[in-house]
Amino acid sequence: MNDRTALILGASGRFGRAAVQAFVAAGWRTLAQSRRASPDLPAGAQALIGDLGDLDRLAEQAAGARVVVHAANPPYDRWDAEMLPMGSRAIALSAK
């Protein structure tokens, strides 16, 4: 197991892409989660395609990650309804 594994949630957004690039450049095994395939992942990043709502599947795919970066972000017009639940799922995932 590589102790230098990072899981980036929301890897297709601006902050998520920057985090993926930084962890890959630093030599970390980098798991890049997004709802849809992202064609611009740097070499060395592993795509994890799926929704944050499927915690069990995502936890299985990201087993061994020591760092979780929460860069997932709903559209601004849905923040009131989605931001806190999304954050709660990210916290639950990091505890698995």
Residue, then its C-alpha position, 0 to 999 in steps of 0.5 A: m500500500n502506498d501511504r502517499t495516496a490522495l483522493i480529490l473529490g470534484a477533480s474536474g473543477r478548477f480547484g480540483r484540477a489544481a489539486v490533482q496536478a499538485f499531488v501528481a507533481a509531488g509524486w503522490r498516487t492521485l485518485a481523481q473523482s468526478r461525476r463525468a470523465s475528465p479528458d484533461l487529467p494529468a498522466g499519473a492520475q487515476a479517474l474515479i467516475g461516479d457520484l459522491g452519493d455512492l459512498d460505499r463504491l467510492a470508499e472501495q475505489a479509494a481504499g488506502a487514501r491518506v488525504v481527502v481533498h473536498a473540491a466538489n461543488p454544486p452549481y451556485d443556484r443549488w448551494d442551499a439544498e446541496m452544499l451541506p449534504m455534499g460536505s457531510r458525504a465527504i466527511a463520511l467518506s473520509a471516515k471509512 
